[in-house]
Amino acid sequence: MAESRINSRGRTTVPAAVRKALSAKPGARLVWQVMPDGCVLVRAKSRSILELAGILKSGVSVDIEDMNPWRD
């Protein structure tokens, strides 16, 4: 288990093993989420939504009925 301390300015160093596991490079953004039970989830934000533009084939259409998960 990796461990770090928070300094007087509220900063901490992400341990090398964690950076490697997240493939986090300098400048990477981390998203922190405190769960109701007190656990903290930290995720590396790897992509911007703008990077996903154009990855789907154009001209593909789907009927609303085909998207309905509760159909018979």
Sine and cosine of phi, psi and omega as CSV:
sin_phi,cos_phi,sin_psi,cos_psi,sin_omega,cos_omega
0.00,0.00,0.73,-0.69,0.01,-1.00
-1.00,0.08,0.47,-0.89,-0.05,-1.00
-0.58,-0.81,0.55,-0.84,0.10,-1.00
-0.55,-0.83,0.22,-0.98,0.02,-1.00
-0.90,-0.43,0.42,-0.91,0.09,-1.00
-0.99,-0.12,0.79,-0.62,-0.01,-1.00
-1.00,0.10,-0.03,-1.00,-0.07,-1.00
-0.90,0.43,-0.34,0.94,0.04,-1.00
-1.00,-0.03,0.04,1.00,0.00,-1.00
0.99,0.10,0.23,0.97,-0.02,-1.00
-0.99,-0.14,0.41,-0.91,0.06,-1.00
-0.58,-0.81,0.32,-0.95,0.07,-1.00
-0.98,-0.22,0.76,-0.65,0.06,-1.00
-0.97,0.24,0.85,-0.53,-0.04,-1.00
-0.83,0.55,0.54,-0.84,-0.06,-1.00
-0.82,0.57,-0.65,0.76,-0.02,-1.00
-0.89,0.45,-0.60,0.80,0.01,-1.00
-0.95,0.31,-0.69,0.72,0.04,-1.00
-0.85,0.53,-0.66,0.75,0.00,-1.00
-0.91,0.41,-0.70,0.71,-0.01,-1.00
-0.89,0.45,-0.55,0.83,0.00,-1.00
-1.00,0.01,-0.10,1.00,-0.13,-0.99
0.81,0.59,0.63,0.77,-0.04,-1.00
-1.00,0.06,0.83,-0.56,0.02,-1.00
-0.97,-0.25,0.23,-0.97,0.07,-1.00
-0.81,0.58,0.72,-0.69,-0.03,-1.00
1.00,-0.04,-0.11,0.99,0.01,-1.00
-0.90,0.44,0.57,-0.82,0.04,-1.00
-0.99,-0.12,0.69,-0.72,0.06,-1.00
-0.93,-0.36,0.67,-0.74,0.03,-1.00
-0.95,-0.32,0.84,-0.54,-0.04,-1.00
-0.96,-0.29,0.72,-0.69,0.01,-1.00
-0.70,-0.71,0.85,-0.52,0.03,-1.00
-1.00,-0.01,0.84,-0.55,-0.02,-1.00
-1.00,0.08,0.35,-0.94,-0.02,-1.00
-0.84,0.54,-0.49,0.87,-0.02,-1.00
-1.00,0.07,0.07,1.00,0.04,-1.00
1.00,-0.10,-0.15,0.99,0.06,-1.00
-0.95,0.31,0.48,-0.88,0.01,-1.00
-0.88,-0.48,0.79,-0.61,0.08,-1.00
-0.98,-0.20,0.74,-0.67,0.06,-1.00
-0.84,-0.54,0.82,-0.58,0.00,-1.00
-0.83,-0.56,0.60,-0.80,0.12,-0.99
-0.99,0.11,0.83,-0.55,0.04,-1.00
-0.98,0.18,0.95,-0.32,-0.16,-0.99
-1.00,-0.10,-0.45,0.89,-0.06,-1.00
-0.65,-0.76,0.51,-0.86,0.14,-0.99
-1.00,0.01,0.50,-0.87,0.05,-1.00
-0.87,0.49,-0.47,0.88,0.01,-1.00
-0.92,0.40,-0.46,0.89,0.03,-1.00
-0.93,0.36,-0.32,0.95,-0.04,-1.00
-1.00,0.06,-0.16,0.99,-0.03,-1.00
-0.87,0.50,0.77,-0.64,0.08,-1.00
1.00,0.06,0.08,1.00,-0.03,-1.00
-0.99,0.15,-0.30,0.95,0.02,-1.00
-1.00,-0.02,0.52,-0.85,0.05,-1.00
-0.93,0.37,0.70,-0.72,0.03,-1.00
-0.99,0.11,0.38,-0.93,0.03,-1.00
1.00,0.06,-0.03,1.00,0.02,-1.00
-1.00,0.02,0.80,-0.60,0.02,-1.00
-0.82,-0.58,0.50,-0.86,-0.01,-1.00
-0.74,-0.68,0.72,-0.69,0.04,-1.00
-0.94,0.34,0.48,-0.88,0.05,-1.00
-0.84,0.55,-0.65,0.76,-0.01,-1.00
-0.87,0.49,-0.58,0.81,0.00,-1.00
-0.95,0.32,-0.39,0.92,0.01,-1.00
-1.00,0.07,-0.25,0.97,-0.06,-1.00
-0.96,0.29,0.93,-0.38,-0.04,-1.00
-0.96,0.29,-0.23,0.97,-0.05,-1.00
-0.98,-0.22,0.34,0.94,0.01,-1.00
-0.95,0.30,0.33,-0.94,-0.01,-1.00
-0.98,0.18,0.00,0.00,0.00,0.00
